[in-house]
Amino acid sequence: QLMETGGGVVQPGRSLRLSCSASGFTLSDYVIQWFRQAPGKGLEWVAAISIDGSRKYYADSAKGRFTVSRDNFANTVALQLTSLRPADTAVYYCVRDPGYVGVDWLDIWGQGTLVSVSS
Amino acid sequence: DIQVTQSPSAMSASVGDRVTITCRASQDIGNSLAWFQQKPGKVPRRLIHTSYNLQGGVPSRFSGSGSGTEFTLTINGLQPEDFTTYYCLQHNSYPWKFGQGTKVEVK
């Protein structure tokens, strides 16, 4: 399973660091995708990081403010959120991706961590 | 960037009905479209990948079709547990994009 931590309530303009950890499989064998879902809204893809961490991709809403990183020795992936806005309020999910579309592609999601941006 | 338009945003149906949800991509994405089901308060569940490949454990009443720019999720014989929200996802190229979602409600 996957588990996200680090969510919470934060004021606009502040930062948060989300972490994603795995149990039952090796995180470093997978691309990690980040998705989010604002309260009562649809799903949104946020960012992705390749297995070796050399390639990173971001949604337009995340570019320049969010940074995805990974530490394969520690078996964790992080999503650094900066310059947060009320529109970033959402549940953030990390999801595993083997790098090809198959049986275990996007099959395991964390339970999500809620980020609430409010003054 | 590739945009995805999902329709309808909501629909009413009855148990046993055949339901069709459509996603259109703004450019050719081959077969790179997946379908997810999300129940209230739950994590999304992948139903179909690569347009028509059913995830293991997903009932055969669910099927996907399409390629290029137009895709369809069909539920043949709607069951009570199917009344929930469905999303498509284009994964042909980054940035990935979800459709806006379709809520299937009881008529």
HADDOCK unambig.tbl for C-alpha pairs under 7 A between the chains (distance, minus, plus):
assign (segid A and resid 42 and name CA) (segid B and resid 100 and name CA) 6.09 0.50 0.50
assign (segid A and resid 42 and name CA) (segid B and resid 101 and name CA) 6.34 0.50 0.50
assign (segid A and resid 43 and name CA) (segid B and resid 98 and name CA) 6.46 0.50 0.50
assign (segid A and resid 44 and name CA) (segid B and resid 97 and name CA) 6.95 0.50 0.50
assign (segid A and resid 44 and name CA) (segid B and resid 98 and name CA) 6.29 0.50 0.50
assign (segid A and resid 45 and name CA) (segid B and resid 96 and name CA) 6.13 0.50 0.50
assign (segid A and resid 45 and name CA) (segid B and resid 97 and name CA) 6.38 0.50 0.50
assign (segid A and resid 57 and name CA) (segid B and resid 94 and name CA) 6.86 0.50 0.50
assign (segid A and resid 58 and name CA) (segid B and resid 95 and name CA) 6.61 0.50 0.50
assign (segid A and resid 59 and name CA) (segid B and resid 95 and name CA) 5.57 0.50 0.50
assign (segid A and resid 103 and name CA) (segid B and resid 55 and name CA) 6.87 0.50 0.50
assign (segid A and resid 107 and name CA) (segid B and resid 46 and name CA) 6.55 0.50 0.50
assign (segid A and resid 109 and name CA) (segid B and resid 43 and name CA) 6.95 0.50 0.50
assign (segid A and resid 111 and name CA) (segid B and resid 43 and name CA) 6.62 0.50 0.50
